Amino acid sequence: MKKISGLRSQVYNVKPYSAGKFVEQVMSELGLTDVIKIASNENPYGPFPESLKAMQEELQNLNLYPDANFETLRTILGEMSGLSMEWVTLSHGAEAMLQTIAKMFVAEGDEVIMPSVSYALYADISRIMGGKVVNVPMTADYRTDINGIINAITADTKLLWLANPNNPTGTVFSKDELDQLMTVLPERAWVVMDEAYVEFADSSSLPDTIALIKEGRNILSTRTFSKMYGLAGARIGYVIANPELINTINTVVEPFNANRVATAGAIAVLTKDEQAVQECRTKIIKGRQQIETELAAMGMNVISSSANFVFFETQHNADSLCQKMMENGVILRSGSIWGCDKAVRVTIGTQQEIDRFLKVIQEFTNS
Ligand SMILES: Cc1ncc(COP(=O)(O)O)c(C=O)c1O
């Protein structure tokens, strides 16, 4: 890449985000008419009806800035966790909140720790601040290795980026594991629990992050409306943390850190679409079970998932398999971007999408 004069050198530490191909792009490049994308962990059932209606109605107010305090949505989100609005603040997608956290905590020379097969953004947003990324290998069954993470902590550790459930593996670590980590966490280090997929997990298998936040431990939780709530395109997420930290975040970020349409959609999906969301959750979990069972029957090494996607190892090179699947109209995510050359991640789509994925992959793996 040709260097541009004047830019901070850390800018060049960041790799371009690989978003994968869009349906329209694959159709035009490969001359296909019927393409499905089950590659980005989106929710095929969203936006939910009341949420959509609220967003349509809100369009007429777009000449006005939003309420800078976002009181209604922050209050609802706080109440969901038994907290007041002072413990919550919003952002344009969880991604923007993760960026703000990196900006606030990571300084030149600080170390950040993350599992080696996890959400790639953590590395980029840390490196751009001059942070050094320490990757901790996964366990043999692709779980986050909490012991390995504990062993990687040094006097320079500032942040631990931990997605639970983890993307792309769908695995979770337990309350006991997190408690063990919190016990040895140095005072200057913070755990960022990225809980983007928490709504798809069995809550009894998860740590109680909110309880640790309430106790005043060095931990915060980021969440999103992009996954369970079907609003990925609206870009709205949030963080739960102690009120002092929330106050500081609100001081650091731009004044209107969420937009009117997304906020209206988020309020409606939480207050009026509960039944539709529950039905969707049931369908996604059923689809996840079907995919896990059928892939295992095909001989794949399937990693048990607590999210809206499944990660599995095949006998084949994942890039070639994903290319062949794409030529047959099914866009998937190859594990090669995480250094897993035989692994693939598939998002749980509609029943029709699931059936088509299973049929096409069966044909290729048989041949
Ligand atoms: C683990 C994880 N965290 C955060 C995000 C970002 O979510 P958002 O769409 O709210 O920016 C994603 C998106 O895929 C994700 O997988």
PDBQT file of the ligand as one rigid body, heavy atoms in Angstrom, charges set to zero:
ROOT
HETATM    1  C1  LIG A 401     -18.783 -10.767  18.361  1.00  0.00    +0.000 C 
HETATM    2  C2  LIG A 401     -19.359  -9.565  17.686  1.00  0.00    +0.000 A 
HETATM    3  N1  LIG A 401     -19.340  -8.404  18.332  1.00  0.00    +0.000 NA
HETATM    4  C3  LIG A 401     -19.831  -7.284  17.776  1.00  0.00    +0.000 A 
HETATM    5  C4  LIG A 401     -20.361  -7.299  16.515  1.00  0.00    +0.000 A 
HETATM    6  C5  LIG A 401     -20.818  -6.004  15.926  1.00  0.00    +0.000 C 
HETATM    7  O1  LIG A 401     -22.185  -5.862  15.987  1.00  0.00    +0.000 OA
HETATM    8  P1  LIG A 401     -22.900  -4.545  15.470  1.00  0.00    +0.000 P 
HETATM    9  O2  LIG A 401     -23.634  -4.922  14.227  1.00  0.00    +0.000 OA
HETATM   10  O3  LIG A 401     -23.814  -4.160  16.578  1.00  0.00    +0.000 OA
HETATM   11  O4  LIG A 401     -21.853  -3.506  15.225  1.00  0.00    +0.000 OA
HETATM   12  C6  LIG A 401     -20.399  -8.483  15.797  1.00  0.00    +0.000 A 
HETATM   13  C7  LIG A 401     -20.954  -8.513  14.433  1.00  0.00    +0.000 C 
HETATM   14  O5  LIG A 401     -20.972  -9.460  13.730  1.00  0.00    +0.000 OA
HETATM   15  C8  LIG A 401     -19.880  -9.651  16.395  1.00  0.00    +0.000 A 
HETATM   16  O6  LIG A 401     -19.864 -10.818  15.751  1.00  0.00    +0.000 OA
ENDROOT
TORSDOF 0
